Amino acid sequence: MADAKKTDGIEVVTLIPVYPEAGKAPYPIGTRLKVALETAAFWKGRGIARFANDPRENAATVSAGITDRVKNAPLPPAPVMTPPPASMQQGFTPPAV
């Protein structure tokens, strides 16, 4: 039964670099990976990957490629920045300029 779980899964295509584990190089954009259905649904919902059998949503936008026929994909917006908790700010001294 354990071997069946290893072979069960669905193919996805990465839309952003995916790190297999900490300290290792990521899988590049466009890599086909076979993952569990739950992982594939999670990644699709968050824009990490798309199902391999889904049609490309916008084939004219890519992250790198032939520049005379396509345009570069826009970068995603930066995450919202929040200050650290007050307990961490008490002992903080900014570096001298």
N, C-alpha and C positions, 0 to 999 in steps of 0.2 A: 504494500500500500504506500510506503514511503517513496518508492521509485516512481509510482504513478503520479504523485504530487509534483515530483521534479519535472516530469514531462508535460503535465497539464499546465496550460497557461495560454496567453494570447500575445501576439506580436504587437509591439508598439514602436513608434519612431520618435526619438527624442527631439524636443523643440528648444531645449536649453541644455547646457552641459549637465550631465548626471554623474555624481561621484559614486563609485562602487563602494568605497570605504574611506575613512579619514586618512589623509596622507598619500593617497594614490591619485594619479591623473584621472580626470573625468572622461567619460565617454563623450565624444564630440556631438554636436548638433547633427541630426539626421541618422544616428546610429539605430539599427533595428535590434531590439532586445525582446526576449520572450520572458514575460513576467506573469505572476498570478493575476487573475481577473480583478481581485480587490485592489491590488497595487495599480493596475492599469486604469481602473476607474478613478482612483485617487489622483494619479498623475494627470489624467485627462481633465478632471475637474479643476485642477490648479494650473493648467497650462504648461505642465512639465513635458508631456508627451501626447501624441495622438495615436489612435488605433491605426495599425498599418494598412487595414483595408478601407479606411475612410478616405474620401477624395480630398485632395489638398484644398484648403480653404482659400488661399490667396497665392497662387503659384507665381505671381509677378513680384512678390516680396520675399527676399531671401536675406540671410545674414552675410553671405559672401558669395561671390560668383562672377559671372560675366557682367561687367559694369555697363556695357552699351545697351543691354536689353532688360536689365532689372534694376531696381533701386534697393538700397540697403534698408533692412528692417529697422524701425525705430526702437530705441532703447526703452525698456519699461521705466515707469516713473520710480523715483527713489522712495524707499519706505519712509513712513512718518517717523521723525526723530523725537524721542522723548528724553527728558533729563533723567539721570540716575536717581535712585531713591535718596531721600535726605540723609539716611544713615550712612551712605557711601560718600556724600559730599562733605561731611564734617572734617575729615582728615585730608582733604584734597588741596594741594597747593599747585596752582598753574605754573608751568615752566616759565623761566625768565626768557624774555625776548631778546 
